[in-house]
């Protein structure tokens, strides 16, 4: 009796590692997810105040706090179910754009963002 073909992705689960899964994510999406996780979780764990990542124009321009232009886009809000859904949607859409429309052009995708 013939056996059904084995799925190549499921062939050897013993060799799976979290590092390999992390490296399989496209580079821009990987850094975007890491930045969002660091800013959102770090602010919720009070490693730094939430007010330091928000875009407050006076502090950003007059106080030379230029990181506010980037971190305001990486902050996803308070911890909870909506955060999990938002993070999952952002990851999925970013990954599909990076491996679809912008395949081989990470600089174009970064400019697009």
PyMOL commands that set and color helices and strands:
alter all, ss='L'
color gray80, all
select helices_A, chain A and resi 8-10+13-15+18-24+27-44+50-52+57-62+68-74+81-99+106-112
alter helices_A, ss='H'
color red, helices_A
deselect
rebuild
show_as cartoon
